[in-house]
Amino acid sequence: MSELAGSSRPKLRPGCRLGDAAQQGDVLLIPEGVLRLVGPGRKIVERCDGRNTLDDIVRDLKAEFPSVAPERIAAEVATFVERLNKKGALEL
C-alpha cells in the first residue's frame, strides 16, 4: 500500500537534485542516473521541498493551470510523486 496522503511532505532524497535547465533540459539527477522531466514534472519536483504537502502542491498547480480539470491534476501529481518515490528520488 502507498504511503502517499494529502498530508505527505515529499522531499528529494540526499544525492538527488534538479539539473541545470539551460545545459541539460528538465532533468532530475539521481545517484543511479538521470530522469527526464516532462510536462509539469519540474514544477512538481521544485515543490517537493519537505515543507509543501501533497495537497499544497496540487493546489498550487490548480492555480497555475486553471484550464486543466482539478481531478486530473490531483491524479497526475499523485502518480508522479509515487513513481519518483519508487525510483528512490523522493522521501515521503
Secondary structure, DSSP 8 states (H G I E B T S, - for coil): -----TT---EE-TT-EE--HHHH-SEEEETTEEEE--TTHHHHHHH-BSSS-HHHHHHHHHHH-TTS-HHHHHHHHHHHHHHHHHTTSEE-
